[in-house]
Amino acid sequence: MNKKLKIGFLMPFSAVYPYYGMHITAGLYTAVNLFGLQQKDIEIIPTYIGQGQHKLVQEAVQKLLFFEGVDIVTGMVNIKALTEISPLLENYNKLGLFIDFGEIVHPTSGFGRNVGCLSMNYWQSQYALGQWAVNEFGSDGQVVLPLYEAGFNLHSAFLQGAGSSGSEILHQMVLTEEYATKDQLNLTPFFEAIERDEPQFVHAIFNGNLGTQFYNQWRNSKFYDHIPLITVENMGYDDILQDVQQLNLDFYSASSWRSTNQSVQNVKFVKQFEQMHHQPASVFSMLGYELGLMFGLAHQDIMKGDCKTAIQKMNTSKLEGPRGRVDIQGFTEQIYPVIDIHKIKTDHQKINQTIVAQSTAIGFDTSSVFEETVSGYLNPYFSI
C-alpha cells in the first residue's frame, strides 16, 4: 500500500463561516489533482482548537506531531501563535504551512525556519483603501468597528494609508460590547457622532452577522446616499452581499482576489473547482487551492521529512495561482500585489462590482508593527 500524505489540520470555531474547513480541503484536492494525487492519496486529520487560544494550538500541534505522526501541519491560526509553535515543528523536523487573512501585519523576520503562511493580506488592501479614500473624498473620514476587530491591524493599516495621502487625523469609533456583541449591533453612538461632525466618508470594519446588520442600519439611516461608505474587504464578498443585496446598496471596497477575476490562472481555478465540487469558488477554496499547489509541488520531500528541500522548492517555485505567483510569507520575499478598488452596487437581481482604481501597499513601513501589536485576542480572523 502506498503511503499517504498525512496532513494535520488545525480548525478553530467559526460561526461566521462554519463550513470553511470543507471549502479549504475542496480547494486543496482540486490543486493536488494537477500533480497526479487523488483524495485517496491524502489523509487529513482535522483538530479542533476552540477559538484559537495559544495553549490549545500548542497542545494540538504536539498531538499531531507526536501521536498522529503527520507529515505537515496546516490550518487557520492567529499568526501570533506561530512563533510559539515553531520550535515544536523544528524539533520534529516537520513543516508548518498555515492560512491567515492578514488581519495582523506579518513579522519582517518571519516565524521560524519551518513555518510559512499563505495570507489574504487584508492589511495591504486596507492600506490601499485608506490611501485611495483620502485622495477621492478628502482627509476627514470616520472609521467605525466593534471591539473584536479593534484587536487586529485592519483599522491601523487603513489609517496608515490615509496618512500617506496627507490625512493628519481620522475620527475613529470602537463600539464597546454595550453596543456590539457577536449577535446584536446598535449604531446609535456612531450615528450621533457623524451627526455632530459630518465626515467626508465612513469606513466600516465588521464581520459576519454584524456586517449584515450594519448594512441594514446604514441603508435605513439618513446618512445613506449622503456620505460615501467604504468597507473592509470581507464585507464586499458575494456570500455576505447576497444576504443584503435587496437593499440596493452603493458603496466601495477593495480586494486582491475575486472569483470573477479574468486572469488565466484564476479562470482555470474557478472552472476546475466548480466542475469538481459543484459549488461556487470562495476565498477559502482559493486559499486551499494555493495550499494544494505547494503540497503537490513538494509532497515527496514532505513525506520524506526533507523540510529543507521542500522549502527550497516552494521558495524558488514559479507556480502561478489564482492571485498570481503563490507567495508564502516566511519562505519568500514579501509581495505587494495590485489591489483593486471596487464600486459595488446591488439590487434584488444582481451584484455589480466595477473596478474604479488600483493601488498597492508599497510604502507602508511594517518593520515594527508585529512586535508592537498588543492584543488580548488570540482568535484568528473569522473565529467568532
C-alpha positions in Angstrom: 0.0 0.0 0.0 1.3 3.4 -0.9 1.9 5.8 2.0 -0.5 8.6 2.2 0.5 12.3 2.7 -0.7 12.9 6.3 -1.9 16.4 6.9 -2.7 17.8 10.4 -5.4 20.5 10.0 -5.9 23.0 12.9 -9.5 24.1 12.9 -10.8 27.0 15.1 -14.5 27.5 15.7 -16.2 29.9 13.3 -19.8 30.9 13.4 -19.2 33.3 10.5 -18.0 30.6 8.1 -18.9 27.3 9.7 -18.0 25.3 6.6 -14.7 26.9 5.8 -12.8 23.7 6.5 -14.7 21.8 3.8 -14.1 24.7 1.4 -10.3 24.7 2.1 -10.0 20.9 1.7 -12.1 21.0 -1.5 -9.7 23.6 -2.9 -6.7 21.6 -1.8 -8.0 18.4 -3.6 -8.6 20.4 -6.7 -4.9 21.5 -6.8 -3.2 18.3 -5.9 -5.1 16.6 -8.7 -2.9 18.6 -11.1 0.1 16.7 -9.7 -1.5 13.2 -10.1 -2.6 13.0 -6.5 -6.1 12.0 -5.6 -8.2 12.2 -2.5 -7.3 8.6 -1.6 -3.6 9.6 -1.5 -4.1 12.1 1.3 -5.2 11.8 4.9 -6.4 14.9 6.5 -6.6 14.9 10.3 -8.8 17.8 11.5 -8.0 19.0 15.0 -10.3 21.4 16.9 -8.6 24.4 18.6 -11.5 26.2 20.1 -11.3 29.9 19.3 -7.5 29.7 18.8 -6.2 30.0 22.3 -2.5 29.6 22.0 -2.3 26.8 24.6 -4.9 24.8 22.6 -2.9 25.4 19.5 0.3 24.2 21.1 -1.4 21.1 22.5 -3.0 20.3 19.2 0.3 20.6 17.3 2.0 18.4 19.9 -0.7 15.7 19.4 -0.5 15.9 15.6 3.3 15.6 15.6 3.8 13.0 18.4 0.7 10.9 18.4 -0.7 11.2 14.9 2.7 11.4 13.1 1.6 13.8 10.5 3.9 14.9 7.6 2.8 18.5 7.7 0.7 20.8 9.8 -1.7 23.4 8.3 -4.9 25.2 9.3 -6.1 28.7 10.3 -4.5 30.3 13.3 -3.7 33.7 14.7 -0.1 34.3 13.5 0.9 35.4 17.0 0.8 31.7 17.8 3.2 30.7 15.1 6.4 31.8 16.8 5.4 29.7 19.8 4.8 26.5 17.9 7.8 27.0 15.5 10.2 25.2 18.0 7.9 22.2 18.1 8.0 21.9 14.3 11.7 22.3 14.2 12.2 19.6 16.9 10.2 17.1 14.9 11.7 18.3 11.6 8.2 19.0 10.2 6.8 21.7 8.1 4.0 24.1 9.1 2.2 26.0 6.3 -0.7 28.0 7.6 -3.6 30.2 6.4 -4.4 33.6 7.7 -6.3 36.6 6.4 -3.7 39.3 7.1 -5.7 40.8 9.9 -2.3 41.2 11.6 0.8 42.5 9.7 3.4 39.7 9.4 6.8 40.0 11.1 9.5 41.0 8.7 11.8 38.4 10.3 9.4 35.5 9.6 8.1 32.9 12.0 10.9 30.4 12.2 12.8 28.1 9.9 9.9 25.6 9.3 6.9 27.9 9.2 5.3 29.8 6.4 1.9 31.4 5.7 -0.5 31.8 2.8 -2.2 35.1 3.6 -5.0 37.2 2.2 -3.1 40.2 3.3 -6.1 42.3 4.4 -3.7 44.8 5.9 -2.5 45.5 2.4 -6.0 46.1 0.9 -6.8 48.3 4.0 -3.7 50.4 3.4 -4.5 50.9 -0.3 -8.1 51.6 0.6 -7.2 54.3 3.1 -4.8 55.9 0.6 -7.5 55.9 -2.1 -10.3 57.2 0.2 -8.4 60.3 1.2 -7.4 61.1 -2.4 -11.0 60.5 -3.6 -13.2 62.0 -0.9 -11.0 64.1 1.4 -9.0 63.8 4.6 -11.8 64.0 7.2 -13.1 60.4 7.5 -14.8 58.3 10.2 -13.8 54.7 10.9 -16.2 52.5 12.8 -15.6 49.0 14.1 -16.5 46.7 17.1 -14.2 45.8 19.9 -13.2 42.4 18.4 -11.9 43.8 15.1 -10.0 46.5 17.1 -7.7 43.8 18.3 -6.2 43.5 14.8 -4.3 45.8 12.5 -7.1 46.4 10.0 -8.0 49.9 11.2 -4.4 51.0 11.8 -3.4 49.9 8.3 -6.3 52.0 6.9 -5.1 54.9 9.0 -1.5 54.5 7.7 -2.8 54.5 4.1 -4.8 57.6 4.8 -1.8 59.3 6.4 0.3 58.5 3.3 -2.2 60.6 1.3 -1.9 63.6 3.6 -4.6 62.9 6.2 -3.3 64.1 9.6 -6.1 62.5 11.7 -9.2 60.4 11.1 -12.0 60.0 13.6 -12.3 56.5 14.9 -15.1 54.9 17.0 -14.7 51.4 18.6 -18.1 50.1 19.6 -17.9 48.5 23.1 -19.8 45.4 24.0 -22.7 47.6 25.2 -23.3 48.4 21.5 -21.8 45.4 19.6 -22.0 41.8 20.7 -21.5 38.8 18.4 -25.3 38.9 17.8 -26.5 42.4 18.1 -25.4 45.8 16.8 -26.5 49.2 18.0 -25.1 52.1 15.9 -26.7 54.9 17.9 -23.4 56.4 19.2 -21.9 56.2 15.7 -24.9 58.0 14.1 -24.7 60.6 16.9 -21.0 61.2 16.2 -21.4 61.7 12.4 -24.5 63.9 13.1 -22.3 66.2 15.2 -19.3 66.2 12.9 -20.2 65.0 9.4 -17.2 63.2 7.8 -16.3 63.1 4.1 -16.5 59.3 4.2 -17.2 56.4 6.5 -15.1 53.3 6.7 -16.8 50.3 8.2 -14.9 47.2 9.6 -17.4 44.4 10.5 -17.5 40.7 10.4 -20.3 38.2 9.6 -23.7 38.9 11.1 -22.7 42.3 12.4 -21.7 43.2 8.8 -25.2 42.5 7.5 -26.7 44.4 10.4 -24.5 47.3 9.7 -25.7 47.4 6.0 -29.3 47.3 7.1 -28.9 50.1 9.6 -26.8 52.2 7.3 -29.2 51.8 4.4 -32.1 52.9 6.6 -30.3 55.9 8.0 -30.5 59.5 6.8 -26.7 59.3 6.0 -27.1 56.8 3.2 -26.7 58.4 -0.2 -25.2 61.4 1.6 -21.9 60.2 3.0 -19.8 57.7 0.9 -19.4 54.3 2.5 -16.2 52.3 2.3 -15.9 48.8 3.7 -13.2 46.3 4.7 -12.5 43.6 2.1 -14.6 40.8 3.6 -17.7 43.0 3.7 -17.5 43.1 -0.1 -17.6 39.3 -0.7 -20.6 37.9 -2.6 -21.6 35.5 0.1 -22.2 38.4 2.5 -23.8 40.7 0.0 -26.3 38.0 -1.2 -28.0 38.4 2.2 -28.5 42.1 1.8 -28.4 42.8 -2.0 -32.1 43.6 -2.0 -31.2 46.8 0.0 -29.9 48.4 -3.2 -26.6 49.2 -1.6 -24.0 51.5 -3.2 -20.5 51.6 -1.6 -16.8 50.9 -2.1 -14.4 48.2 -1.1 -11.1 46.7 -2.0 -9.7 43.3 -2.9 -6.7 41.3 -4.0 -8.8 38.5 -5.3 -12.3 37.9 -6.6 -13.7 34.8 -8.2 -14.6 36.9 -11.2 -11.0 38.0 -11.9 -10.3 37.2 -15.5 -6.6 36.2 -15.2 -5.8 32.9 -17.0 -4.9 31.1 -13.8 -8.0 32.3 -11.9 -10.4 31.4 -14.7 -8.7 28.0 -14.8 -9.0 27.5 -11.0 -12.7 28.6 -10.8 -13.6 26.3 -13.7 -11.7 23.3 -12.3 -13.1 23.8 -8.8 -16.7 24.2 -9.8 -16.5 21.2 -12.1 -15.1 19.0 -9.4 -17.2 20.2 -6.5 -20.4 21.7 -8.0 -20.3 24.8 -5.8 -19.1 28.4 -6.2 -15.4 29.1 -5.6 -14.8 31.1 -2.4 -11.9 32.8 -0.7 -11.4 29.7 1.4 -11.4 27.3 -1.6 -8.9 29.6 -3.3 -6.6 29.5 -0.3 -7.0 25.7 -0.1 -6.1 25.6 -3.8 -2.9 27.5 -3.2 -2.0 25.2 -0.3 -2.6 22.2 -2.6 -0.3 23.7 -5.3 2.5 23.8 -2.7 1.7 20.3 -1.3 1.6 18.9 -4.8 4.9 20.5 -5.7 6.8 19.3 -2.7 4.8 16.3 -1.4 7.6 13.7 -1.9 10.1 15.8 0.1 7.5 16.5 2.8 6.7 12.8 3.2 10.5 12.0 3.5 10.8 14.7 6.2 13.1 16.7 4.0 11.9 20.1 5.0 14.9 21.9 3.7 14.3 20.7 0.1 10.6 21.2 0.4 11.0 24.8 1.5 13.6 25.4 -1.2 11.2 24.2 -3.9 8.5 26.4 -2.5 10.8 29.4 -2.3 12.1 29.1 -5.9 8.8 28.0 -7.4 7.3 29.9 -10.2 3.9 28.3 -9.7 1.1 30.7 -10.5 -2.2 30.5 -8.6 -5.4 32.4 -8.8 -3.8 35.5 -7.3 -0.6 35.3 -9.4 2.7 33.8 -8.1 2.0 31.8 -4.9 3.5 33.9 -2.1 4.5 32.0 1.1 5.3 34.6 3.8 8.3 33.4 5.8 9.7 31.5 2.9 9.6 34.0 0.1 10.1 37.8 0.0 7.1 39.9 0.7 5.0 40.5 -2.4 2.8 43.7 -2.8 0.1 42.6 -5.2 -2.2 45.0 -7.1 -5.2 45.9 -5.0 -8.5 46.6 -6.9 -10.8 49.3 -5.5 -14.4 48.4 -6.4 -17.5 50.4 -6.6 -20.3 47.9 -5.6 -23.9 48.3 -6.4 -26.6 45.7 -5.5 -30.2 45.2 -6.3 -32.5 42.2 -5.8 -31.3 40.7 -9.1 -27.5 41.0 -9.1 -24.4 42.4 -7.5 -22.3 44.7 -9.7 -18.6 45.3 -8.9 -16.7 47.8 -11.0 -13.0 48.4 -10.6 -12.6 52.2 -10.2 -8.9 52.3 -9.2 -5.9 50.1 -8.4 -3.1 50.5 -5.9 -0.6 48.6 -3.7 0.7 48.8 -0.1 4.2 49.7 -1.2 5.5 52.4 1.1 3.9 51.0 4.3 6.7 50.6 6.8 5.8 47.4 8.6 9.2 46.8 10.2 8.0 47.0 13.8 4.2 46.5 13.5 4.2 42.8 14.5 6.3 43.4 17.7 4.2 46.4 18.6 0.8 44.8 18.1 -0.6 44.3 21.6 -3.9 42.5 21.8 -5.6 40.1 24.2 -7.4 38.4 21.3 -5.9 35.0 20.4 -8.5 34.3 17.7 -7.7 34.2 14.1 -10.0 36.4 12.0 -13.5 35.0 11.4 -13.1 32.8 14.5 -16.0 34.2 16.5 
